[in-house]
């Protein structure tokens, strides 16, 4: 029995390794397609993303780009409750952060223009940094001054009627899908501008592309599942309500993740 048990453990380990190797080749395939498409579309991004009046065209191009990439990669999205998104309404969008795919899938989830706050290192990547020159908002979380500058910019976008995406965890958890503690920034901003908060739960993005080495971790085509939760109004809230709002959004997303895991 012990020998059979040891063999099964060995067999499972080998199968897991084979899946990770195949996943590594899939990652290379996806990265190559992303790069090829980016280079082909780069002249159009240059034309659209360096002047604010053309940002909406750049956004629509991003939606086309990410949609085509997902199709070529074999990733298909399943999003519930799109009806909660009202045309012409700005939101502070607060998804859980489980994978680099989160950002790509957001462009297939929301048809209305939005900007997102991302770590400053993304703005240093050649060619890719076009998305952070003027449209999206880079932030250096180690700098209080830069953090304030980024939050001020988010506030101005909301005042223009543009939604803002902020990952309240700040980064991807090492124990995905387990959530990290939520930071206050997104909720403080929403209350300050009296803008509704929309929580989003991503269920399977980490299974499509887990944050691990090239030939380790989960990776592969399949369905990316998400649910859009009912917007939470902030009219009448004050800064004292920030912790309550933060904890409410955490609870909504966390309960969805638990329910999904228990299915």
C-alpha positions in Angstrom: 0.0 0.0 0.0 2.8 2.3 0.9 4.5 1.6 -2.4 1.3 2.2 -4.4 0.7 5.4 -2.5 4.2 6.6 -3.2 3.8 5.8 -6.8 0.6 7.8 -7.1 2.3 10.8 -5.4 5.2 10.5 -7.8 2.7 10.2 -10.8 0.7 13.3 -9.7 4.0 15.3 -9.3 5.1 14.3 -12.8 1.7 15.2 -14.3 1.8 18.5 -12.6 5.3 19.2 -14.0 4.2 18.3 -17.5 1.2 20.7 -17.2 3.6 23.4 -16.0 5.9 22.9 -18.9 3.0 23.0 -21.4 1.8 26.1 -19.6 5.2 27.7 -20.1 5.1 27.2 -23.8 1.6 28.6 -23.8 2.9 31.7 -21.9 5.5 32.2 -24.6 2.9 31.8 -27.3 0.6 34.5 -25.6 3.6 36.8 -25.0 4.6 36.6 -28.7 1.1 37.3 -29.9 0.8 40.3 -27.5 4.1 41.7 -28.7 3.3 41.1 -32.4 -0.1 42.8 -32.1 1.4 45.6 -30.0 4.0 46.3 -32.6 1.5 46.2 -35.5 -0.9 48.6 -33.6 1.8 50.8 -32.1 1.6 53.6 -34.8 -2.1 53.9 -34.0 -1.5 53.9 -30.3 1.1 56.7 -30.8 -1.5 58.7 -32.7 -4.3 58.1 -30.2 -2.6 58.0 -26.8 -0.5 61.2 -26.9 -3.4 63.6 -27.2 -6.3 63.5 -24.7 -9.0 64.2 -27.3 -8.1 60.9 -28.9 -7.9 58.8 -25.7 -11.3 57.2 -26.4 -10.1 55.9 -29.7 -7.0 54.5 -28.0 -9.3 52.9 -25.4 -11.4 51.3 -28.2 -8.2 50.1 -29.9 -7.1 48.5 -26.6 -10.5 46.7 -26.4 -9.9 45.4 -29.9 -6.3 44.4 -29.1 -7.1 42.6 -25.9 -10.1 40.9 -27.4 -8.1 39.6 -30.3 -5.3 38.5 -28.0 -7.8 36.5 -25.8 -9.3 34.9 -28.9 -5.9 33.8 -30.2 -4.9 32.6 -26.7 -8.1 30.5 -26.2 -9.4 32.6 -23.3 -13.1 33.3 -23.2 -14.8 35.4 -20.6 -18.0 34.8 -18.6 -19.1 38.0 -16.9 -22.3 38.2 -14.8 -24.3 41.4 -14.1 -23.1 43.7 -16.8 -26.5 45.5 -16.4 -25.2 47.2 -13.2 -23.0 49.4 -15.3 -24.9 52.5 -16.3 -23.9 54.5 -19.4 -22.4 57.9 -18.6 -21.8 57.1 -14.9 -18.3 57.2 -13.5 -17.3 54.5 -11.0 -14.4 53.6 -8.8 -13.9 50.0 -9.9 -12.3 47.7 -7.3 -11.5 44.2 -8.4 -9.5 41.6 -6.6 -6.0 41.2 -8.1 -5.2 37.6 -9.0 -3.2 37.8 -12.3 -1.8 40.0 -15.0 -4.8 38.9 -17.0 -7.1 41.0 -14.7 -6.2 44.2 -16.6 -6.6 42.6 -20.1 -10.0 41.1 -19.1 -11.2 44.5 -17.7 -11.0 45.9 -21.2 -13.5 43.2 -22.2 -15.7 43.7 -19.2 -16.3 47.5 -19.5 -17.2 49.1 -22.8 -17.1 52.6 -21.4 -13.8 54.5 -21.2 -11.8 54.0 -17.9 -8.3 54.5 -16.7 -6.4 52.4 -14.2 -3.7 52.9 -11.7 -0.7 50.7 -12.1 2.7 50.3 -10.6 5.3 52.8 -11.9 7.6 50.0 -13.2 5.1 49.4 -16.0 5.8 52.9 -17.3 9.5 52.0 -17.8 8.9 49.0 -20.2 9.8 50.1 -23.7 6.9 50.3 -26.2 4.4 49.1 -23.5 5.0 52.4 -21.7 2.8 54.2 -24.3 -0.2 53.3 -22.1 1.3 55.2 -19.2 2.6 58.3 -20.8 -0.7 60.2 -20.5 -3.7 57.9 -20.3 -3.3 55.4 -17.5 -1.8 56.5 -14.1 1.5 55.1 -12.8 2.2 55.2 -9.1 5.3 54.6 -7.0 3.8 53.1 -3.8 7.0 53.7 -1.9 6.7 57.5 -2.3 4.0 59.4 -0.4 4.4 62.4 -2.7 4.0 60.3 -5.8 1.0 58.5 -4.3 -0.7 61.8 -3.6 0.0 63.0 -7.2 -1.5 59.8 -8.6 -4.6 60.0 -6.4 -5.1 63.7 -7.4 -4.9 62.5 -11.1 -7.5 59.8 -10.3 -9.8 62.5 -8.8 -9.5 64.6 -11.9 -10.4 61.7 -14.1 -13.6 61.1 -12.0 -14.5 64.7 -12.3 -14.3 64.4 -16.1 -16.8 61.5 -15.8 -14.3 58.7 -16.4 -14.2 55.6 -14.3 -11.0 54.6 -12.5 -9.8 51.1 -11.8 -7.9 50.6 -8.5 -6.9 47.2 -7.1 -7.5 47.6 -3.4 -5.0 44.9 -2.6 -2.3 46.9 -4.3 -0.5 43.9 -5.6 -1.1 40.2 -6.4 -1.4 37.9 -3.4 1.2 35.1 -3.1 -1.7 32.9 -1.9 -4.2 33.6 -4.7 -7.2 33.3 -4.6 -6.8 34.3 -0.9 -7.2 38.1 -0.6 -4.6 40.5 0.8 -5.7 43.2 3.2 -7.4 46.0 1.3 -5.9 49.5 1.3 -8.0 52.7 1.9 -7.0 54.7 -1.2 -9.8 53.6 -3.6 -12.5 54.0 -0.9 -11.2 57.3 0.3 -11.2 58.6 -3.3 -14.8 57.4 -4.0 -16.1 59.1 -0.8 -14.2 62.3 -1.5 -15.7 62.5 -5.0 -19.1 61.0 -4.0 -18.7 58.4 -6.7 -20.2 54.8 -6.5 -17.9 51.9 -6.0 -18.2 48.8 -8.1 -16.6 45.6 -6.7 -15.6 42.9 -9.2 -14.7 39.3 -8.3 -12.3 37.5 -10.7 -12.6 33.7 -10.0 -10.3 31.9 -12.5 -7.8 34.4 -13.9 -5.1 33.0 -11.7 -5.8 29.5 -13.2 -5.4 31.0 -16.7 -2.1 32.7 -15.8 -0.7 32.3 -12.3 2.1 34.6 -11.2 5.0 32.1 -11.1 8.1 31.3 -13.1 8.0 30.6 -16.9 7.7 26.8 -16.4 5.9 26.7 -13.1 2.4 27.6 -11.8 -1.0 27.3 -13.5 -1.3 28.5 -17.1 -3.5 27.7 -20.1 -6.5 28.5 -22.1 -10.1 28.3 -20.7 -12.8 30.4 -19.3 -12.1 33.5 -17.3 -15.1 34.0 -14.9 -16.1 37.2 -13.2 -19.0 38.8 -11.5 -19.8 42.6 -11.4 -21.4 43.4 -8.0 -24.1 46.0 -7.4 -22.6 49.5 -7.2 -22.3 50.9 -3.7 -23.4 54.6 -3.5 -21.2 56.9 -1.4 -23.4 60.0 -1.4 -23.5 61.3 2.1 -20.5 59.3 3.3 -17.5 61.1 5.0 -13.9 60.1 5.5 -15.0 58.4 8.7 -16.9 55.8 6.6 -13.8 54.7 4.7 -13.0 51.7 6.9 -16.6 50.5 6.8 -16.8 50.9 3.0 -13.5 49.1 2.6 -14.5 46.2 4.8 -17.9 46.0 3.0 -16.2 45.6 -0.4 -13.7 43.1 1.0 -16.5 41.0 2.5 -18.5 41.0 -0.9 -15.5 39.8 -2.9 -14.3 37.4 -0.2 -17.7 35.7 0.2 -17.9 35.3 -3.6 -14.5 33.6 -3.7 -15.5 31.3 -0.8 -18.8 30.3 -2.4 -17.1 29.6 -5.7 -14.4 27.4 -4.0 -17.1 25.4 -2.2 -19.2 24.6 -5.3 
